């Protein structure tokens, strides 16, 4: 390979290394500043017991849930471990959540799945909440996949919808409808109705049950922020 043909690859590697080094701390700093301006509300945690859960969230809620995990840990005894894709975007996300003291496991349904599953089983049995984006890593948007149901059956752990809504937000043109609340927005984080997954239940039946519970939790979160807006006006 000539020097001329090797240079583009070399510079691409440099840019990638700079991105992975600089982007997470910068993003964490900006998110930290934004989070300080939000009016946070956590709902549904009052009915939780000391048992740990599999936290079910949508891919588009991730920028809110980085802080949402910490809010939950403040009132709930179990630490949170997030399943994050092992692709490049996932590596950046893992470094980002690390700045907020959130543990992560690398893997997804398409890459590193079995290794990640075994580690998640150990973490769940060790008494930690496992956070999974149930429509990730590629969608379709807000459609539950079977991975979390399989994990629930393996660990005999209930699935807890964990969703958010904001009074105002920037919405990105991405497949998942990713949103980031604007400064001083009211942000409602909702723990929905836990879904028990008995071993005799099929994966498809579990997916339908969780889909219904996730929808109800999202509707509750939206009602909370809308009701607050009406009260303020």
Secondary structure as UniProt FT lines:
FT   HELIX           3..37
FT   STRAND          39..43
FT   HELIX           45..47
FT   STRAND          54..57
FT   HELIX           59..61
FT   HELIX           62..75
FT   STRAND          80..84
FT   HELIX           88..98
FT   TURN            99..101
FT   STRAND          103..106
FT   HELIX           113..125
FT   TURN            126..127
FT   STRAND          129..133
FT   TURN            134..138
FT   TURN            141..142
FT   HELIX           147..155
FT   STRAND          159..166
FT   STRAND          169..171
FT   TURN            175..176
FT   STRAND          179..181
FT   TURN            183..184
FT   STRAND          186..191
FT   TURN            199..200
FT   HELIX           203..232
//
